[in-house]
Amino acid sequence: MKWVMLSFLGIVGSSFAVPVFMDGEYAKAFCDAWNKTPQLVEELGKSESWTAVPERKIFMYREDCGEAKQIQLTIKNEQGKAVCVYGGPAKDKRGPNDFLMYAQTQRWLEMGKGEYGPMKAMMFGRLKFEGPKFVAMKNMGPFEAFLKLIDKPPHDASRCP
């Protein structure tokens, strides 16, 4: 009986490994969550400023973990929808139509919990942002939904990727 219980606990323990916040596995889960968020898929898919290019990449990292630990989301415009087709470690170079966002871990978690939105985050320097600012400003609703999604995939923020 003791062996059966230990085996069961071992299986359960290994099945529920939680990704490190903003590692490749987290990015994959974030991509999946993006595709289940109508405000991102539908609204961005109908936004002329967003769909002006067929694909955009979003690069993110935790400032306290270092710039080298970036993740990437690749968002494609597919038949009027903004679909996340890749979530994982950064693998491409950032182009002029792409975004880079970084913040201290604590700030990411605060934004993910909805403690404040993108305007306050950027005005107070809590979120650093590079990329086509006009596109971001025209899509403030989806941008806010994006920030709230940060906390949705299960994650361990106690260590760096």
N, C-alpha and C positions, 0 to 999 in steps of 0.2 A: 504494500500500500504506500509506504514511504517513497519507494522508487517511482511509482506511478505519479504521485503528487509532484515530485521533483521534476519528472519529465514534462508534466503538464506545465509547470511554472517556467521551465526552460523554453518551451515552445511559445508560451504566451509572452515571455520577456523578449524573445527575439522577434516576434511578430509585430510588436508595437514599438520598434525603435523609432524615435522621433527625430526628424531631420534637424540639423543645426540651422538656426535662423540665417537665411540667405546663403545657404550652400546649394549645390546643384540639385539635390533631391527636393529641397524647399522650393526652388525655382520651378521645378517640374510640377509640384503640387499647386503652386501659385498660378501657373499657366492653366491648369485644369480648372481652378477656381475662377479665373478670368472668364473662361468659356461658359461658365454657369452664371455669369453676372450680366443680366440684360442691359444694364446701364452702360456697361463697357462694350459689349458685343453689338447691341442694337444702336445705341446713340452715337457711338464713334463711327459705326458703319454708315450712318446717314450724314455725318458731319463732312461738309465739303472741305473744310480746312484740314481735317485728318486724312481724308481719302485722296487728297491732292497727289499723294505718292502711293504706289501699290503696297509698300511694306515699310514699317517703322520698327526700330529696335529701341528697347528701353534697357539701359544698363543701370544697375543699382549696387551699392555696397554700404557696409557699415563702416563709418569713418574710423571708429576706434579699432577696427580689425584690419584696416589697410586697404588701399586702392587695388592691390593685386588680387583681392578676393571678390571680384565683381561677378555678378550674375547677369544673365541676359534673358530678356523676353523678346521674341520676334512676333510681331503682330502683322498679319496679312489682311488685306481687304479682299474678302471673298463673297461675291454676290450680295453686296450691301451689308456685310457684317465684318466687324473687326475681330478676327479670330487669332488667338494665340496658337502659333504652330511650333514654337520651341520655347522651352524654359529649361535653363541649365547654366553651367559655368559660361562665362563670357568667352565667345569663340570668334567673334567678328570685330572689325574695327568700327568705331562709331563714325557715322557719316553726318552730313549737314541736316538731315531730316530725322535724326535719331535723338534720343534723350539720355541724359546722365543725371541720376539723382543719388545723393548720398547724405547721410546724417549719422549722428551718434546713435548707438543702439537704443538708448533710452528714448530718444526723440522718435525713432521709427515706431517703437511700441506705443508711445503716446498717440501718434497719428493713427495707428492701426486701431486703437480703442476709441477713436473719434473725439479725443479730448480737444482737438482743434483741427481746422481744415488747412488746405494748401495755401491760402492767402496769408494767414497768420504764420504758418510754418516758414514761408519764404521771407515775409517781411521782417521777422525776428531772427532770421538766419538759422533756424532750426533744421531746415531742409535746404541743401544746396542743389541747384538746378542749372543744367546747361542744356541747350537745345532750342528748337523753334518756340520761343516764348509766345508768339502770336497764336500758335496752334493750341498751346496749353491754356491761354486766357480764353479762347473761344470755346473751350471744352471743360470749363470749371466743374460742372456737375459730374461728368465721368472721372475727372481728375480726383475729385473728393471720394468717389466710389472706389477708385484705385487705391487711395491711401488707406481707406477703411478695410480693404481686402488684405492688407499687409499682415494683419493679425489673425486671419482666418485659417490658413493652413497650419496644422499642428507644427510646433517648432520648439527648439531648445535655444534660448537666447543667452544662456549662461556661459557659453564659450564661443570662440570664433570659428568660422569655417576652416 
